[in-house]
Amino acid sequence: MTQPTPLMPHATASWLVDNTALSFEQIAEFCGLHILEVQAMADDLASSKYTGRDPVRAGELNMAEIEKGQADPNYALKMQKAPVTVSRTKGPRYTPVSKRQDKPDGIAWILRAHPEISDAQIGKLIGTTRNTIAAIRDRSHWNIANIQPKDPVTLGLCSQRELDAIVAKAAKKAGLVDEAGDDARLGDDREALIEELRAEREAQAKAATEAAQEAEAAAWLEAKRAAEAADEG
């Protein structure tokens, strides 16, 4: 079982780059980052974006563990205390700023693919307001020309389990599911369809991740070459 990553991996990596002699590989492995990200921090291409976070003060590492790593480049740092995650139990669903622009696309997808889902359920699932949902439904939204229906799971706005649960609940309430008959007869087909859709979404998410990593690596290499050319000039 792999150990958890620090609570703030990029900020922790930035601190380790600036304050230790650990190798890029060790820092990347401990923080759960790509080695190119750590190299970019060391070259000041990315570290300026993050305020360093001391993992020793946070209790995730101690100096003895850091010294072991500095003495042996092949040594894998061991987390001393797993970070405590903070969970929200009340209030509206939180969506990272980078994902908020995707909300209208996710809402449009649900309205088209699952009209049986109520506005209240969509609002709880995506973390949006009824006014926004209504504006997208009647196409009066200010950005309607650029809204493209996209699966909210693929967009990272909710999990597949959350979406499946709401779809099932809405279908049952709307009378689209006859537990005594239809479920038994169509259960296998429904499960097969869900598995097919899930596999498709996973493939799309994997392709998007790989494309992002390749673009990030290419950008880093281009910046490094530009820096080297500037130094030579």
N, C-alpha and C positions, 0 to 999 in steps of 0.2 A: 504494500500500500504506500503510495507516494505521500510525502509530508505536505502540509498546507503551505501556501506561499505567504509572505508577509502581508500585513493589512494594506500597506501602500507600496506595492512592488517597485514602481518606477522611482519614487522618492527614496526608498531604501537602497536601490541599486546606485542612485546618484551619490548617496552618502558613502557607500562602500567603495565606489570608484575614487572619491576624493580623500578618504581617510584610511584606506588600507592598501596593502600590496597584494590583495587577492587577485587571481587571474580572472579574465573576462568570463571564462567558462564557469568558474566557481560561482561568480556573482549571478550570471545568467541562470544557472541551475537552481540556486537558492531562491531567487526572486521569481522564477517561472517566466523568464523573458527570453527573447531571441538574442543570441550573442551579438548580432549586429546592432541591436538597441543599446547594449552595454558599450560597445565600441564607439557608437555615436556619442554617448555621454562622455566617454574618455576624450574624444576629440572636440568636446564643447559644441557639438552640433545639436545636442538635445538636452544636456544637463541643465542649461539655463532655464528650461521650461519648468523644472521641478525644484522645490525646496527640499534639501536633503532631510531624511528622517532617520534618526539614530536607532538602529535595531537593538543596540545594547541597552539604551535607556528604556526602550519599549519592552525589554525582557525576552525578545525573540532570539537574541544571540548573546554570548558573553565573550569577553576578551580572550579567554582560554581557547574557545572554539575558533575565533578568528586567527589566533596565533598558530593553531594546528594547520589551518588552511594556508596560511602564508608560508609555513615550513614545508608543506607538501602540496604542490599544484594539482595533484590527482585526488586530494582529499575532498570529499563532499560534505559541505557544512550541514550540521544537524540543528534544526530549530529547537530552542530550549523551551519555549512556551508558545503554543498555538495562539494566533491572534483571536481576540474576542470580537465576533461579528455582531453588529447592532441590527436588530430586526425591527421593522415598523409594524405595529399591531393595530394602529388606529389612523384615521385620516385618509385622504385620497392616495391612490397608488402613485408611488414616486417613479418617474421616468427620467433617466439621465438626459442632460441637455442635448447630447449628441444624437439621441433617439427621438426627441420631441418633434422634429420636423417630419418624422415618419408616421406620426399618429394618424393624420388624415388618410394616408394610403391604407393603413390597417383598418380604419373605420369603414372606408369605402368597400374594402374586400368583404368584411363581415356583412355589410348591408346587402351586397350582391349575392354572396354565397349562402348566407344564413339569415334570410329576412325574418325568420321566426324568433330571433334573439331580440329581446326588448332593449330600448334605449338605456334603461337603468343597468342592465347586464353589460352592455357594451361600455358604458361609462365606468363601471367597476373593473372590467377586464383591462381596458386600455388606459384608464386614468384620464378621462375627458369629461366634457360637460354635455348636457342634453342640447344646448343651443348649437354647439359645434356639430353634433350628430345630425340635427335637423337641417342645418345649413348644407351639409354634404348630401343629405338625402334629397333635398329639393334643389340642389345645385346652385344655391345662392352664396356658397362659401367664397370668400374673397380670392382664394387661390385655386378655384375649382378647375381651371384650365390645365393646371400642372399636377393634379391629383391622379395617381395611377393606382388602382386597387392591387394591393400586395398582401400576401399572407402575413398576419401579425406575428406568427411564430418565427418565420424566416427573418422578419425585421427585428426580432428580439424584444418585442413589446410584451409578450406573454409566453408561457410555456405551452407545449402541446397538451399536457395534462389539464391545464386550466381551460384551454379552448375546448377540448373534448368534453369536459364536465359541463360547461355552459351550454354547448350545443345539445348535449343529451337532455339537460334539464329543460331547455326551451322547447325541444321537440316533444318531450313528454307533456309539458303544459299546454302546447298547441294541439295535442291530440294526434301528432304525427307518428306516435309509437304506440302500438297495441301490445302491451306486455304479455298478454295471454296468447297472442297468435303471431303477429308480425315479427316480434323479436326472435322467436324460435325458428321461424322460416327464413328470415333474412339475416340472422346473426352472422353466419359464415361469410356472406357477401359483404356485410358491413365491416367485419373485422379485416377482410382482405383489402377492402378499399382504404381503410384507415392505415393499414401497414404500407400500402402502395404510396399513399400521400406522405406518410412519415418518411419513407425512404427517399422520396423525391425532395422533400424539404431538407433532409440531412445532406443529400448530395449537393443541393444548392448552397447550403451554409458552408460546407467544406470547400466548395469551389471558390466562394467569396473570400473565405479565410486565406486560402492559398494565393489567390490573386492579390490580396492586400499585403501578404508577406513578400511576394515577389516585387511588388511595387515599392515597398518599403526598402527592401534590399537594394533595388536599382537606384532609388533616390539617395540612399546612403553612399553607395559607390560613386555616383555622379558627384555628390558634394565632396567626397574625399579626393577624387581626381582633380576637381576644381581647386581645392585647397592646396594640393601638391603642386599644381601648375602655377598657382599664385606664388608659392614659396620659391619655386625655381626661377620665376620671372623677377 
